[in-house]
Amino acid sequence: MNRKATIYDIAREAGVSTATVTRVVRRDPHVKEATRLKVQQIIDAHAYTPSVSAQNLEGGGSRTLAVVLPVVSNLYFNRIFDAAYWEAEKNGCSVRLFQTMENQAISPEIVSELLRCRMDGVLFAGSIWSADRDDLNSALQKLGRYMPVATICPDDVSLECICIQSDLVNCSRLPIRHLHTLGHRRIAFLGGSMHSRDTSRRGVGFLEQLRLMDLPDDPAYHVDAGYDMESGERAVLRMLSGLDRSRWPSAIVTFNDLVALGVMKQLKKMGLKLPDDMAIIGCDNQFFCAYTDPSLTSVDLHPEEMARSAVRELLLARESTSSSFAMVREATLVVRESCGAQLGFRKL
């Protein structure tokens, strides 16, 4: 190596974890003799001297996990960061936040910065938008040679790392099933962008469930509407203005709860009563859903649980040379009053 060897270089060449390298340096008697000799030979060959941060990788020193998010101001990603932070702290780790541009895939600059900072593990959320890109998979594999990698990603993503997957298809099926039991047959979907992998996965579940229940699939009921309240206001006004009242949907499913708030505001401006004239279901189960008027039925993707699982898996993966698997966290429907059901009543 032309540059000074790091603990990650030694671990990779020896085929062991960074924790094992640290134990060899500290002359831990519990290390197998064959492993100790192999690691020590590589240490000697590279004249490796552990830095303070390397010595902290095992034992009483600090460990730091990276969390890479597109926008912390987004309530969904804020919940992921908070949960990851407190789960890491509970396990004696600190967390460092790295931000990407919104909807941007993992960039070479982020990869270089993570390697330079010598993180003990990294969690990506909201930045796996183009998982079929060869360079994205290569970037994750490169990181994986030096640290464990976890992602919170759509449920159709296949990556060589720890994948905690959102149940996006089912999160669109659940609202339709519920609305169907309440008698709704004309159901619209507003929000997101069909250019987004996230939205397209939800769209798959939405259309499949409509067809399964033999419900009308009217293209006018599918409107890209962005991700915020203002987008929801504009989208529902645009949709309803383009339809004869006899063709209006009786229920609307939105991409997220913020879009749902905008939809509810606009419908009230138009003199409609909720849920008597139109039912609404959001997604994300944000804290304010219980306090809207009427209270908002919403799909919960459980971002906190996914973040906590990711942190736990990252910490477990530090003891192995590689870790690659996928687990799906099922979505659930939290029934409130915006569809006409009574609070706490669930009929699925």
N, C-alpha and C positions, 0 to 999 in steps of 0.2 A: 504494500500500500504506500502511495506517495504521501498521503496525508497521515496525520496521527490517528492511530486506530482507536475506535470507541468501544464501549462495552457491547454495543449492538453488533459491531463487526466481529468481535471475538465470539459472541454467542452464535451468530449465523454460521461462521466457519466451523465451529465445533459441533453445531447441531444441537445446542442446548438452550435453555432459557437464560435470560440475563440474571435471574436469581441464582442459577447454578454457578455462573461466572463469579458473581459476588461471593458466594460461599467458598469457592476455590481460593479467591484472593484473601479471604479471611481465615483460611486454613480450617474450615469447618470439618470436624472429624466424621460427620455423617455422610459426606460425599463419597461415593464409591471410588475405589482406587483407580480403576480403569478410566473413569470419567475425569478424575482429578488430573491424571497424567496427560490425557489428551488435551484438556483445557489449558493446563500449565504450559504444555509445549507450544501451543498457539500464542499464549500470552508472552512467552519468552521470545518467540520468533518475531513478534511485532513490537517488542519492548513496551508493552502496554502498561500504563500507569493509570489507575482509576481516578477519575475526577470526583469532587465532592458529590456532584449530582448522581454519578454512577454508584457511589457507595450508599447513597440513600435509597437505591432501588430495592434494597432488602434490609430488614431490620427496623430500627427505630427512626430512620430518616423519613423525609416526606416523599410521597409519590404524587404525580400530577397526571390527570387525565385531560385530554383535549375534547371539547365539544364544539363541533362545527355546525353553525346554523346560518340560514339566509337572513332572517330578520328577527331580532329578539323582541321587537315591539309587537309582533304578531302574537296574539294571546295563546295560540296553539303551541308555538315554538317556545314561548316563555314558560309554559307549563312543563315542557320537556326539559328545559334547562334547570328549572327549579328542582324538579324531581331528581335529575342526575346529580345536581350539586349536593343535595342533602343525603342521597344514598352514598355518594363518594365520601362525604364528611363522616358519615356513620362508620365507614370502613377505614378511616384514617387517611384519606386522600384529599387532595385539593383539586379544583377544576379550573381550567383556563379556557376562556371563550375565544373562538375564532369565527369571524363572520365572512360570508361570501355574498356576492350580489344576489338579489332575489331571483329564484328560479334558475340559478346558474349551477351547472354541474361542477364537480370538484376540479379545481384548476391546478396546473403545475406549480403555481406560486404557493398555493396552500400546502401542497405536498412538500415542497422544499422547506417551507417555514416549520412544518411539523417535525421534519427530520432534523432541522437545525436546533429546534428547541428540545429535542430528545424527550418527547412525551412517553409516558408509561402505557399509553393506550389512547385510542381516539374513537369518538362516537360521531358519526355523521347523521344528520336529520334534515330532511327537506332539500338535500343537495344531490340526491340520486335521481335526477330527472331524465338522464339519457343512459340508462344502464346497459344498453346494447352497444355503446361506443367502446371500441377496442382500447382507446387511450385511457378511458375511465377505469376499465378493469385492470389495465397495466399499472395505473397509478395506485390502486388499492393493493395490488400484489406487491408493488415496491414498498409501500408502507408496511405491509404485513411481514416483510422480512426483518423489520426492526421493532415492530410493536404490534400488539393485537388490535384489530380493527372491527368495529361494530357499526351497523347502519340501521336506522329506522326508515323503512322504505316500502314502496308498493308491493302488493302480494304476487306480482308476476316477475319480480326481479330475481335473477340468479347470479350471485356474486361469490367470490372465494373469500368470504369473511363471515363474521357473525351477523346474520340478517334477522332483525326483529321486524316482522312484516305487519303492515296495517291491513285489516280485512276490508279492503275497499269495495270489492264486488258485493259482499254481503251487506255492507253499510247502505247500499242503495236498494237492496232487496227488502230489508226489514221495514222501511217506511211504507212501501207499496202493499206489503202483506197487511200491515196494520190498517192502512186507509181502506183497503178492500173489505176488511171485516166491518168497517164502519159505513159501508155502502158507497164509497167513492169509486167512480169508473173512469173519469177524465182527470188524469194526473199529469202535472207538468214538472219539469226539472229546470231550475234556474241556478246559474252561478258557474264560476270557474271558467276555464278555457279548454276547448277540445284539443288544443295544441299541447296541453299539459298531460303528462302521463297519468297524474293523479285523477284529473277529471275524466279522462278517457276510460280508466278502469271503473270508475263509478258509473259512467254511461253504459258500460257493458252490462253491469249488474241490473241497472234500471231497465234497459231494453229487454233483457232476458226475462226478467220477472213480469213485465207487461205482457210479453208473448205467452209466457207460461200460464198466466191467468186470463188470457184472451181479452186483454184490455186494449183500447185504441192506442195506436202508436202514431200520433199526429206530429209531424215535424215542427209545427208551430208551437208545440209545447216544450221544445228543447231550445233554450236560449242561453248562449254564453253571456255571463253577467259579471265577470270579475269576482272579487273576493271581499268587498267591503259593503257598508250600508248604502252608500250612494249608488253603487253599482246595482244593488238589489232594487232600489227605488226606480232607477231608469229601466231596468230589464222588465219588471212586471208591467210598468206603464206601456212600454213598447209592445210587449206581447199582447196585452188586453186591447190596446188601441187597434191592433191589426186583425182582431177577430170580432165577428158578430157575437153579441152577448149570449146567444144560444149555444155558441161553441166554446164559451169560456170554460176552463178547467174548474172542477169543484175543489181541487186540492193542489198544493204546490209543495214540492220537495226542493230544498235549497242546498247549495254546495257547503255552506257553513252557517253558523248562527248569526254572523254579522250580516250576511246577505239576507237572511230571514228577517232581521230587524228592519232593514230597508224596505223589504216587501210588505211587512205589516204596516209600516208607517204610510206607504203609498196607498195601500188598500183602504186604510181608514180615511185618508184624504178624499178618496173617491166615494166615501159614504158606505162602504161595505162593513158588515158586522162579522167579526171573527169569533168563533169558527162557524157561525151560522151560514154565512154566505160563501166562505172559502176557508178551508183548513190549511194549516202550515206545519211543516216539519223541517227542522234545521239539522245541523250536524256539528259535532264537537262537544256538545253538552257543557257550554261555558257557564261560569258562575251566575251570570245574569238571567239564565233561562227561567229560573224559578220566580223571577221578579218582573217579567214582562206581563203585559195585559192583552190577551190572556197569557198564562204561563206557557212557555214554548216546549213542545215535545221535540226531543233531539236524539240523534244517534251519538253514542259515546264510543270513541275509538280507543279510549284508555291510554292517552299519551304518557301519563305519569307512570303507569305500570310498565309500559314499553321501555321508558327511560331507565327505570330502576332495574329491570331485567338486563338491559344492555350493560349497565355499569357492573352488575354482579358477574356477568359473563366475561367482561373485559378483565376483571380482577382474577377470575379463575384461569383465564387463558394465559396470564403472565407466567404460569408454571409449565406451559407446554410450548413446543416450537411452532405449532400451527393450530388454528382453530377455525373451522368453517362449517356452518350449519345454518338452517333456517327454522324459525318458529313463528307461527301466526297467532296474533292476539285477536280473538273474536270480538266483533263489535256488538253492542247491545243497544236496545231502544229504550229510552227513558220517557215514559208516557206522562204527559201533563195535560193541559187543557186546550191547546191550540188546534186540536183535531176534533173536539167535541166530547172526548172521553172525560170521565170524572177523574180528578186528581187521585193518583195512586191506583187507579183501575187499569188493568192490563188484559187485553183480550187479543191474543196473537194466535 
